[in-house]
Amino acid sequence: MRPLRTITEIPLKAKRVFVRVDFNVPLKQEGEAWVVTDTTRLVGALPTIRYIIEQGGRCILASHLGRPKGKSIKKYSLEPVAAKLSELLGKDVILTDDCIGDGPRGLSHQLRNGDVMLLENLRFRPEEEENSVEFANQLLELCDIYISDAFGALHRAHTSTFMAPKLAAVKGVGFLVQKELEALLPLRENPHRPFVLIMGGSKISDKIGVLEHFLPKVDRVIIGGAMAYAFLKARGTEIGNSLCDDRQVQLASKLIKGALVRNVELLIPVDHLVASKIDDTKSASVTPGAAIPDGKMGVDIGPNTLALYEKGLEGAETIFWNGPMGVFEVPAFAQGTFELAKKIAATTAKKLAGGGDSVAAIVQAGVESSFDFISTGGGATLEFLEGKELPGLKALE
């Protein structure tokens, strides 16, 4: 990967600095208003925003929010984001009524040094997801410099993440993207060993690239979540009503063989918390072994599996975790995920995590400060780690 220009290498004073951020944050409705319920992504962007302010630049922020499908929909407005960001920065953030056109263009020229402006939701325009040259040029009319600081969106070849930086005369990366690359590049290329990779979540197909990329570099793989049932079925173990299709089983079989050839230890559940349905917490029970009886589905790892996985962490120099161990959104089925988070946090290894569910689990388990790095990306993190070229990074070269 070629070195990218960083924001500290670009003179910002009196310049209009367009920053593509990721403010796709969760909202909830309180009365007539919508409010931000998790400020993690806003806080992640603060170092770049504050640096531009300190350098006397004129900060123009741009983000998508939700999936409004090219239409202006009130519940997807960035108005609550602007309000929360104003609070975090301790200064007014100007919100435009559109992301392009006479209004934003006029305001961009009226900004003073140190001012902050937030463009309305990029996805209110259908051109954002069409990777449009015309739309990119309209966005670039607003600025003198383009800065990419939305790592979680860099795997998408959309106008603001790909075409705009590709066409920008002056461009670079902000502190958040810089931090992500500094943490993930060594992990991808040459992780310190012994290296333990923990993969959970629902589908192997989403994680197969990462697993295959790391097989030559990993010492132990720990599997949890719904994807574990494909590995069990591939080994001939009954999985009851647990969700699993034939394609997932084929992928699991391929990985089992790959791990065997490379002498990589592969740990899968030896017991489970099961229930009749995902919303039926009263029927939950622990299986005596790896098999899941008919009429039941796995919803979390069992206590023996947790003990096995804790032992699997011993001696690790590097641990990367992506994906929960069960249906942790349901409190009754969250223990395996939360306990594993605590076990990882207690190790002396370099601890990294990525993916929205993993991050949420780490935060809810109260061990966020014990991790060395938590990636802000979901799909972008996984695609980067499997060695794929991210369009948003390619456009910055």
N, C-alpha and C positions, 0 to 999 in steps of 0.2 A: 504494500500500500504506500502510495506517495505521501510525503509530508504535506499537511494542509496548513495554510496560513491561519494564524490565530488572531483573535481580536486585539491582543496586546501589540501586534506588529503593524496595526493600521491606525494612522492618525484620525481621531474622531472629532476633534474640536470644531464646532459650528457645522458639522456634517449631519445630514439626515440619515440615520442608521436604521434600516429595516431588519428586524429580528424575527425570524420564524421560530416561534415558541410552541410548546405543546400544552395548551390550556384546555385540553379535552377532559374536564374535571367533572366529578359527580355533583349533581344539583338536587335539591328537594324543594318542594313548594311549601311556603309558609304564608297562608292567606293568599293575597294576590301576587306576592313576590316569590322569586326563585332565589335560593341562597346556595353558596358553595359549601359542601359538606366535608371535603377533604382538600386541604391546601398544599399537599405534597408537591404537586407539579408547579404551583405558583412559587413556592419557596425555592424550588430547584432552579428557577429562572432568575431569582433575585441577584445573584452575584454578577451576571452579565448586564442586567438592567442598571444596577448601581454603578458598575464600572463606566458605562456610557454616560450616566449622569455626572459622575465625578470628572470625567474627561471633557465635559462641556459639549457632549454630543446631543443630538435631538432624536430621541428614541421612538421608533414606530414599531409596535408589536403586532404580529399577525398570527392567528391560530384558527383551527377548525374546532367545532364542538358538536358532537353527536352526528346523526345522519339525516340532515334536513332535506337531502336529495335535490339541491339546487333551488330551494324555495326559502323565502324569509318566514320563519316560524318563531313566534315569540319565546317559546320554551327553550329554544336553542340560541337565544341571543346571548352575547357575551357581556351584557349589562351587569349581572351579578358578579362576574369575574372582574370587571373594571372596578366595581365597588370594593371587593375584597382586596384587590391589588393596591388600590389607593390606601387602604388601611395598613397593609403590610409595608408599603413604601413610606408612609407618612407624608404623602403628597398627592395632589390631584392627578388622576389619569383621565385623559380626554377620550371618550368613546365616540367613534364616528358612526353615522347611520348606514354606511355601506363600506365596502373594502376598496372600491375603486370609484372613479368619477370625479366630477368637479368639486364636491364637498371635501373628500379626503385629500385631494390634490391641493386644494386651496389651504386647508388646515396644515398640511405638511410644510408649506412655505411660511406659514405664520408662526410655527413653533420657535421657541427661544431655546438657547442652550440650556440643557438640563431638563427640558420638558419631556413628558411621556404621553404617547398617544396609542390607543388600542383600536385596531380596525375591527369592524363588525365581522362576524363569522364568515370565513372564506368560503365555506360550503353553502352559503346562501346563493352562491353563484355556481351554476352547473359546470362552468369552465374549469373550476378548481380541480375536479377529478378527471378532467379530459386532457390534462397536460398541454394546455393551450399556449401557443406562442403569443397571440394577441393579449390574452389575459396576463401573461407574464410581463409583457412590456408595459401594460397598464399599472401593474404593481410596482415595477421598477421606476415608473415616472414619479413615484412618491419619495424616492430615496437617492442617496449618493453611494451608499455602501450596503451590501447584503451580508447578514450574519445568520448562520444556521445554528440554532440551539434547541432543536426539537428532535432529539435522538430517537424517540419512540415513533417518529413518522418518517424516518429516513429510508425505510424499505419500500415506501410508496412513491411511484413515479408520477406524482401530482404536480400541478403547476407551481405551487409555492415552494415545494421541496425539491423539485428537479429542474423544471424549465427556467424558473426565475434565477436560481443560482448559475445555471449553465450560461445564461445570457448576460449576467451581471458583470460589469467591468471590474469592480472591486468587491471581493468576497472573502469570507473567512468563517471560522467556527467560534462559537461562544464557549464559556467556561464549562457548561454542562456537557456538551458534546466532547470537548477536550478531555474532561474527567472520565467519561464513558470509554473513550478510545484508550486512554492510558491504563485503565483497569482491565478491559476486555481483550486488547490486542495480545498482551503477554499470556493470558489464559488460553486464547485461541492457538497461539503459535508454540508456546513452550512452557506449559504449567509446571510448577515445582511438584515433584513426586515424593512420596505416594500421593496420587490424585484420586479423590472419590467424587464421582458424578452422581447426583441424586435427581431422578426425573419422575415427576408425578403428573397429575392432570388426566385428561380424558382420552386423548388419542395418540397412539404411537406415530401415526402418519404426520402429525405436527412436529414431532421430535426426532424422527428417524435420521434426518440430516445431521443433527447435532450428535446423536449417538454414534453414527458411523464415522463422523469426523474425529471423535475423541477416542474411539476404540484403540488406535495405536498409541495413545498418549495417557490412557487412564489405567488405574490399577484395580478399581472396584466400581461397579455400577449398582446403585440401589434403585429399585423400581417400586412406585406406589401409585395410588389413585386408580382410576378406572382402567388405565392402560395395563396395569398389572394383571388383569383378568385374561388378557390376550396371551401373556407369557404363561400363565397357569394352564390355559386351554391348550397351548402349543405343547406343553409337557404332559398332556393327557389328564389334567386335574379337572374335576367337575366345578363349574362356576355358577350353577343355579340360574337365576334370572338376571345375573349381572350383564350389563350392556357390553356386547363385543361382537364384531362382524368378522367374516372370514378373511377379509383383507388385512385386518389388524393382526389376526393370528398368523398369517403368512409373514408379515413384517417381523413379528416377535420371533418366529422360527429362524428367520434369517439372522437376527441379532444374537440369538442363542448360539447359533453355529459360529458366528463371527467372534463372539466372546470366547468360545471354547478354543478356537484356532489360535487366538492371541493370548491365551492363558489369563484372561480377565475374569475376575470373580464377579458373578452376577447374582445379586440377592433379590429375591422376590418374596412376597408374603407367605408366612407359614401358618397364620391364623387371621381371622377377620372379625370385625364387627359387622353383623348383617341385620337386615330388616326386611319386612314384606314389601314396603314401598319407601321411597325417599322421604315422604312426609309422615311416615308412621314410626315415630320414635318409641312408642310403647312396646313395639314388637322386637326391639333391638336385643341382640344376644351375641355372644362371642362363640365362634366355631372352635371345636377341639383341635382342628388341623387345617390344612390348606384348602380342602374341599368345601364348597358352598352347597348346601342342600337345595333341592328343588323348591321353588316357591319363595326363595330368599335371594336377596341381592347384596353384594358387598357395599358398605357405605364408609368404611374406615379400616385402617390396619388394626390388628389385635395386639394385646400386650406382649406376646412372645415375638411377634414381628418387630415391635418397637425395640425390644431387648436385643434382637439380632442386628437391627440397623445401628443401634448404639455401639455395639461391638465392631460393626463395620466401619465406624468412624475413627476407631483407634489408630494412632500413628500417622494419620493423614497430615500432609503438608499443605494441601489445597483441597477445598471443598466448594463445588458449585451446585446450587440447588435451584431447580425450576419445577414448579407444580406441586399442588397439595397432595396429601396422602389419602384423602377421602372427601366426602361432601362437607367440607369444613364450614360452609355458609350456614349449615344447621348446627347450632351449638352442641346438641347431643352427639353429633358425629365429628366433632372438631378435635377431640383429644389427641389422636394420633399425629395430626399435623402440628398442633401447638407443642406437643411434647418433643417431637423431632426437632422443631425449631430451637427449643431450649437445649437439647442435646448437642446440636451443631454449635450453638452459641458458647457452650461450655468447653469446646475443644480449643487447642492452641493453634490450629491450622489457620491459614489465610482463608477467610470465609466470604464467598460471593454468592449473590442470589439475583435472579431476574424473573420477570413475568409478574403481571398484576396480582394474581392470586397468591403467589409466594410472598410478595411484598406485604400484602394485606395480612397474611398469616403471621409474618414476622412482627409486624407492628402490633397486631392483636395479642400476640404472645408476650409482648413487652421486652423483646430482645434486640430491637433494631440497632441500638448503640453497640452491640457486641459483634456485628457484622462489619467486615472491612469495606465492603462495597455492595450496594444494592442498586441494580440497574433500573433506570426509568423506562426502559423499553420492554415490550412483550415480544411481538413477532420480529421487531428489528434486532433485538438482542440475540434471539435464536438464529436468525438468518446470518447475522454477522459471525456468530460462533461456529456455524457450520461451514464458513468460508465463502459464503455468497457475497457478491458485490452489491452494496446498497446503492440504489440510484442517487439518493440524496448526498452521499459521500462522493460518488463518481463525478457529480456535477460541480463539486467544489475544487476539483483538481486543476 
